[in-house]
Amino acid sequence: MKWTLPNILTVLRLLAAPGVALMFLYFARPWADWFALVLFVLAAVTDFLDGYLARAWKQESKIGAMLDPIADKAMVVIALMVITGFSGMNPWFLLPATIIMFREVFVSGLREYLGDTAGLLKVTKLAKWKTTAQMVAISILFSTGAFEHHALRDVAFLDYARHSWYLGVAILWVASILTFITGLDYFRKALPYLK
């Protein structure tokens, strides 16, 4: 693997994914929420940055193209698992999270099965919007946890925490719909090769 800056950013994002969960093992809340939020947002920014730099500097690579979606999926799935645990298995959150996790695993399986023909499952514009919506929703939901603790002392924080939860879940539903649509699109493209 060639250690270009875009590839380094992708690897750092991949390593940050389990780091989000580790924040809740080693720190008490709300510090865990704050650290997870900062780590997740920084990693999400690298998602845009690594692809942009790879194209701008003509440093696109096969390893980067392979690791990029893995890093995205790892970040989203691990963050959703953490938030699901702290949401008390809230069905309004659990259903879109399940749709997202199922699709991510399903599409990864399709890509693995297709092997050399997996190029037909290239990332679409809609899939990029899907990833953006997922990352925005998760960031908002982590911020909810960060501000909930302060809500005990200040009503303004309580209002923010309550509104941000609903906003985060609403965006997560939008993300799950986009996730479902892109998953169906990938399945439709792969169907002729599933023999």
Buried (B, 14 or more C-beta within 10 A) or exposed (E): EEEBEBBBBBBBBBEBBEBBBBBBEEBEBBBBBBBBBBBBBEBBEBBBBBBEBBEEEEBBBEEBBEBBBBBBBBBBBBBBEBBBEBBEEBEBBBEBBBBBBBBBEEBEEBBEEBEEEBEEBEBBEEBBBBBBBBBBBBBBBBBBBBBBBBBEEEEEBBEBBBEBBEBBBBBBBBBBBBBBBBBEBBBEBBEEBEE
